[in-house]
């Protein structure tokens, strides 16, 4: 399922060279499904994949939601974080010659939509969960759909990485 | 639709367009004026021609008794390499499209 933002409806989409599919990746089975779909889609477009890991180090303030991130040095920044992301891909058996990995600190939906800007697509797992017996989309997925400047592909889990 | 046509060209894929007319009523009560549906479909096909996609697209008009989400799923699930392209939707419709009737 690709949700195309209104801003991209009638205009020729920006074309990154080569075609670049950005994918949110955090190591879960669903994220691996999304990554597998992104790799296959990049193949179809003769393009590349950019896997983005995001993490949030701030405190969650209970009912008030997240509060400001503490300004503290983290070992999970820069090249070491990118290497950690690349190692995660390797562990999942992803061909790293066509997939680059970066890791960025921040709210996942903000990081993903920022990093996807200027690329062709943003692929995310459905982040599905059962809520009182009904399936629901994950909060990060919904936030990406709402905010992304580029079309968002939602990849459901347990489907052989088919997007819908 | 322009975005979908562009992507279909880039992927060398055909494009199947689902035309959802302006129904009167909702759910089991919805009805369709045949004249309006025919006119709407003609306008859609003219738009497709204008965008240069007429020859590689097919158009299906959703019937009043047909669920839009199920109509989309029925066409999408047979094509494992395909993409379902939609505009911004409310969360409930997104969930129905992705997971089925839940």
Interface residues (C-beta under 8 A of the other chain):
Chain A: X1 X2 X3 X4 X5 X6 X8 X9 X10 X11 X12 X13 X19 X40 X44 X45 X126 X128 X134 X135 X136 X137 X142 X145 X151 X153 X154 X156 X160 X162 X163 X164
Chain B: X1 X2 X3 X4 X6 X7 X10 X11 X72 X73 X76 X77 X80 X81 X83 X84 X85 X86 X87 X88 X89 X91 X94 X95 X97 X98 X99 X102
